[in-house]
Amino acid sequence: MISRKSVFRKSVSMVMSAILVLPLTLGIFQAEPDRASAATPESTRFLQLYKQLKDPASGYFSKEGIPYHSVETLMSEAPDYGHLTTSEAYSYWMWLEVLYGHYTGDWGKLESAWDNMEKYIIPVNEGDGKEEQPTMSNYNPNSPATYAAEYPQPDQYPSRLSGQYSGGKDPLDAELKATYGNNQTYLMHWLLDVDNWYGFGNLLNPAHTAAYVNTFQRGEQESVWEAIPHPSQDNQKFGKSNEGFMSLFTKENNAPAQQWRYTNATDADARAVQAMYWAKELGYDNSVYLDKAKKMGDFLRYGMYDKYFQKTGSASNGTPVAGTGKDASHYLMAWYTSWGGGLGQSGNWAWRIGASHAHQGYQNVVAAYALSDQDGGLIPNSPTAGQDWATSLKRQLEFYTWLQSDEGAIAGGATNSWDGAYKAYPSGTSTFYGLAYTGAPVYQDPPSNNWFGMQAWPVERVAELYYILAKKGDTSSEQFKMAKQVTENWVAWSKSYAFANERPVTDAQGYYLDAQGKRILGGKNPKVATTAAKGEFWVPGNLEWSGKPETWTGFANHKGNANLHVVTKNPGQDAGVLGSYVKALTFFAAGTKAEKGDYTALGKEAKDLSKALLDAAWGYNDGVGITTKEAREDYYRYFTKEVYIPNGWSGKTGQGNTIPGAAATASDPSKGGNGTYSSYTDIRPNITKDPQWSYLKDKYTTSWNNQTKKWDKGAPEFTYHRFWSQVDMATAYAEYDRLINNSGTTEPTAPKAPANVKASAGDAQVTLSWSKATGADSYTVKRSTTSGGPYTTVATVTDSTYKDTGVVNETTYYYVASATNSLGTSPDSAEVSAKPTGTPIPATGDVIAQYRVGDTNPGDNQIRPLFRVVNKGKEAVDLKTVKLRYYFTVDGDKPQEFHCDYAQLGSGNVQGRFVKLDKAVTGADYYLEISFGAGAGSLAAGANTGDIQVRLNKTDWSNYNESDDFSYDATKTSYTDWGKTPLYVNDQRVWGLEP
């Protein structure tokens, strides 16, 4: 019942030297900001790139509206095919739409992006009735998963599910269930086959073309070239007969069961939360989607836990101790968290794991701040979530401080499970809160911390936090001091190796050279030799590491890492890395100004370098995005036999072929296995139909030298438009414009009319609410007893709510609201009405209804109330005489569907019908009437029916707004006597009240 890790990695060749392309003419598009603002080159370029990304002709999105990893398909790096996608791509999409909303005031595109994410890559029932975590309710938090060791080589798999170490206790499950009504993990699975290229299909939601898949499962040496794609929903239709694909990865005494399993890359979900933090800061206030970000952050805490919930640091001597709660949390963002469960008749089980390995590149201090600080504004609803994230914020900042080399680059990370098997730490190992230092956590082919992108991604977030804290005046806290120190040292190091309008001089092995032609092998303030190269940009590609950090004893005791060093190498033209790098420089520069009142000398250097790099990069815009040609030296591996398959294993893939197949070669016994090797093309034959395949094959045939292992006539070259890379560049222009130009915001104008005005009547009172209007200083509420007015002003308020107590019962009142600032007053809002009434008296009989909420998201496309009928009387009640009502607003009258997902007395014995009210009342224009068939039998005195789990939706799957529904209460997360779900016996109300 255990999923092995999924590795989310970047190929080293992705960042090697690129062949230049001629700069293109500027001004391909002439888009202008949609709102009144002073256009700058950066704002114009952001909107042009946005238009390119969203243009269907560019090819970034699928028919289902999903962003591809890349426009091009012949690609093998983290995803091994360009038209897969990742949770990373989705998180970048959020960031893109946040800044578009900032420029245009159109936040609907952000909400649509989140809806798409929820529909296709967060494997929950998004309202279509399809359960994508169908057995998660069977999860036992006291026994999360069965232990299986990790091994260095793929050839040593499958790994036996030995249970050698008992799992610790999961301390989050109970509070997540109590908060949200279930424990279905609200996180993205990391890899999605957008066009079903692998051919496995979406088993649990066949209406979707996009299918959940996975690749990496077999240890730190398993590269993308050695992985075997497999479905995340495995009913054993593919793979080995009666075993599916699981028997490649884990070994059991019996055949593996049919199962579903998902793996989350924590950095992606953290980036989505980070984006929503900035949306909130930039004026977005729709609580429905902000609450979704909070929920994602709530579940993201599983990424803080050791893989098998072992106590942090307990395995340093090779004898791990099972955790009993938060003592198994390292409070860092680990490489992944995974969860899964059974399929079919015997599928009543589920499991969950964290991860023992924490990489510096996955930490996100902005998300931790947003999820823990009141000013961050996204503290999740679970009782301990805010404190967990506060601890994580400090721990992550300490982690960066601990890992910062003498030069300023950030070293790899740490693990709670040496070699993935809880081995004793080697003598002299440096530790961090009990975790062992490792220079390349998680994977070794190529080493995980050699790519410069793993520097730019995380330090950009630290630079953001430095800016956030400086801007709010927090310049004395330990968090501020660490964020500033890490960013300042990193910028000072990296700027020496980044260039605009000049080209660094390197030798054949990619080492930077000084003016005397000597290699620069680390040290501070290096002087790299350059040649003039107008219009070019260059950033580092790879790093070499030596030494180790000192064991961590706290920030106050930390004196730096004189014995931890980095050599910077391989300048390249990776546009995505450039985008992240520019944002890091930009936020740092803005932070120095926020702290000091003006740019420091280093801050000004960072600002000027950012501007020069952005200007140079624009010359590489080819009309689809900013890109350069890449020489892919690793692509000979398309043809080499490297994919290990153990002897005796044979199975079918979704592309119709059988693996390993007749072309397989014997495996290398020195790697610990007994089997065969296949190639990328043996496993995925459809790649040979790719339009670029003939070019690659011809290049391999004519240029690859199998003796020297080099490309005699040059490596194959490709021009890629990666979605994340283009968004990184687009947002770099926007952030520079916002933070340095101080633009991207509208010129002050009078506010628009308040939207989403709602009126709720009570006893001699009416409560009004509305969405905040951008730029509003105050709101005027007007009232009339006649629809359409004339209206009389009853109040001027600064908040977005008002309670009108100057009303009498049984009179209908009509309201409008307007917004005002120093430049004027908006038109009136749409009219709403309410009729206050005296408090009704609920019926209180012997048969009552209990209710709990099954879905705390009030703005999605389903309503999920859960009920129990309780007989408190002394006589049995025939259930076929009992009816129960649930009152709600349909929010756009469409045909509706009723489902009984589960009932202890039998789902077939529960019926539902929709009744439209003759006249809508406050909180309801419909009710769902639940009744029982003869098979339900009678309800004995003192007994209850047990769970009755129902669900309703509109046939077009449009959203409801439950927040103002009479019977809905998001706080009822456990069964409670609930008078707002009236109950009837023989059509006479015996419990509760009607609206």
Phi, psi and omega in degrees: 000032186232135176263134175282167188291148171257128185256128184252102192225165177245133180290140180298327182291343181297337186242015177283176184306135180253154175273131186290150169245158181292136176303142182264161178294137179287165173078040178297320175245159178239038180293145176238154175305143183282346180246161182293114176201161178279111183293138174237166176303323183289318179293320179297318181291323176301312183291329175293315178296322177301315180297319178297317181295324184268352179291120180306329182293338180288328175088025180278340187238148179276177178297333177272007177080021183265135177286127175289157171300320181211152174297318182279155186255325182283095187201141175217108176216251173288297164285142183264017176203137188297332181263023157278174168217168184232162172299331175304312181299318179297318181294324176293325177300318178302315183296319178301313184287333175298313182285331172296317177299322178298318182284324191250344187078003180265098180267356181297328181290327174296315181295321177295322178296317179295320178301318180294319177300315180295326183285319192250335186233351167264111190279065175242167172287101184274015177112003180261007178082000182262116179275115182261354169232064198295340183237020183298333180294345179273000182295135177254106184293346176274354177213074192297320185194165179262132184292138168218134184288153169267150181231156183295322188247143174303331182295344181270005178260154013283154179264133183289135172285088190269333186065023182305322177243126179290139178292148174281187182266138177276112184272358185262333191302315185296316183286331175292319176299315181295327182282319189245359178085349175200173181247025177290119190295123181264070177221160178280140163284146194281337189226131185229128176274093194299315183257015183057043181294322177293333177089009182282332181077169179258100188295316186272349177215070189296347176290342179270134171289316181297137185233143177284126180223171177214165180226282186298127180211357196229062168083174191288341180266357181283105177273177177300334181281351183243003184271158179241112178297141181207157183284146176279347175242098194250098175263014175071019171293325178247171183083203181285142181304129179066008179229337186065216181262347187300329183288353170283337190248321179228151183244131179233167177292327178248172177297141180297147181279158169298139186199162170246151181199138182229152179227133183253135170266110192299330183293330182290312180295323176298323178293324177297318176296317177304315179298318181291330173300313181292326175302313179299316180296331183265012170112357180283135186220020179284108186295335180301312184277328174297324177293327176295320177296320176299316180297318178300317178295327178299311181285336181297345178298340176298335176290355178270356190254146172306153186307312181250026177057042174273148183301134184299127178083353185289340184267011182301332178260008178088008179231084183295153179243129180298133179286153179248005182168231184289351178291351175265005182261127173269353176063019174251168173273104179286177186293333185195170159220146184228155178205157182187186182184188188271160173237158174084191188297326183255026187269032184270057178211161179205161180215167177207142173226157168261218176210144184270347188252127180244121180259138180300330184290347183261353183289150179216095184287336178289317176299317179298320177296313182299324185272359184232335187257139179303323177290335176292326168080008183233032180297124182295169186278338181296146188301324185256003187294315183300317179291322177301316182287330174295318176297318180296321180301311179296317183297319179295318179295321175296321180302313179295318180298317179296323187268359184283124182288170179300326179284326181131344177288161184257124181284180197297287184168211186207163181220151173260000182220094183298130184060018179069015184224021179054039176286159177296141179295140175300151180302135177086005181295133175283142184232158179223108185049039178089349178275148182269135176294137172219134186286336181220079182297147167081307183217157187236355185234086357278170180303136193291343182247020180273337183280131182296335177302328177288355170266311186294318180305300187286322183291333173303321180290322177296321177296322175301315181295320175305314179295316182300312182291320178297320182294326180269006174087008179271088183242012181237349182288159177297323178300316180297315183298319179291315180300317180293313183299313181299312183293316182298314180295321182292317179297317180300322177289308192290328185295338179289345185242012179240139189218143171235134178066018171206158185243129179289149178268128179227166174264185186295338179266004176089007179282138173293145180242151174267185185296338179268004179080014179267147177295140175265109188248051179101198182087169182261151178054051178290154179244097183279134175288141181224163170235150180297137180204080185301133176087357181264155170230148180217133175230161180300154177252309186222165184228150172241138188242149173212153179082194182205160176283165173284149175303136187282128176232017178114153184298321183297333182262356187280127182246017182096181183233080182294343182251016177241120189227157179227143170248129185262135190219174166051064176303138182216185185232049177284112185295322180295315177299320178301316180301312178297319181297315179299320179295322177298313178298319184294311180295324177296313180301313179297326178294320178296322178291320178296324181282316190257349184093343175203165182296136169286173179300316179291325177297320179292321176300317180296318179298313184292322178294321177302312181299315182295320179294318179296318179296318180293320183297327183298335178292349180259017178278117184261014180096343175248334179170185180264118186204158174230164176288143179242132173272112185263086183292339182277356187286356170297339184285352169301332190253347183275153180271105184225345186276114185279133173226123184293153177301141180091351179259127176213135182200168182263142173265173178288346179270005171095356181264161176258133178243145011282339179083171187289339185275000183292152178245162182294144180282167182272112183300334182293344178269002171095006183243171176223092184190215183226165175245137173240170179257170174309313184287333175296323183280323186233072186297338182295345180295335181289350176269358183294142182299339180261002184295318183298323177297314181296315182296318179295321180295318179296317182295322188263345188237330185284128179256109186288341177278313182274347183059041178224162176269103184297324183247029178093144179285157177297146183243139181223148173249115184248143173243084178284135183298311182299322181296316180293322178293321177301320178290315180301314182289335175296317176297316183294317182291322175299317180296316182292317189269325183261311177286344184057038178233203186082354175253158183285151167297143182304134177221168173296145183289162173278166180296143176303140180251165177056042178288133180227146178233130180233123184271146173226202178279108181058034177200155174228128178256127180246148175214160180201166175281144178297138177266131182303128177083001182283139174262330181205169181227141178249126181256130181236149187225150175212158172262006178234131178299129181091358177089188010290152184255150176245133178294128179247342180192152168236122186229162177259343178270176182258026174220157176204136177251117181266111180256002180268046183230163178241153182294154176068017174244134179274130180244145181242134187231147166225161178223151176227159181245146185223142164219190187294343182262356176149186183237141181286167167296167177291152176287176171297149183281141172231160182224159177203151180235101179296150181210158178296153182296120179290158180261118181287151173286146182224075180265193182278336180258120187235166177249135171248148187221146163217154183280137179259352182205111184273004176271108186281355186244017181265192189260026175210158172239130186229078174276149176240139187229157162223138172260129185242133177258105180266002181276191184254000180231152177293152179238129177287116186294337180290351175266358187258138173226150181228141181243142174236114185267137183203170173256136185282335176056057183110095192292113178222158174303146184235159181235143178249139176225138168254103183287328180197141171212131180299330179270008177105118182301326181292347179266006182244124177244154176221144174220152182260133179237122178273131180291144177299325178219126181298145177237171179300120177090359182198138164231358176218158161225149172267125177256121179256130178226174188232141177279171182299331181292346179289339178074207181247158180255113184293157176302132179080000183258168172228164185285346191077182185303136168232103186256109183243165182209142176227149179208161172275149185294339177265004177059027173285162188280152166264168167234096186278348190302333181251014181284141185301315188270352185274139173209108184292344181277348183274078182267357170225159188300130183222141172303126191226106183289348181271009168239080186299151184232142187233140171238123185054040176067014175251128181293121181243356180206139172080191183221158176262153180291000000 
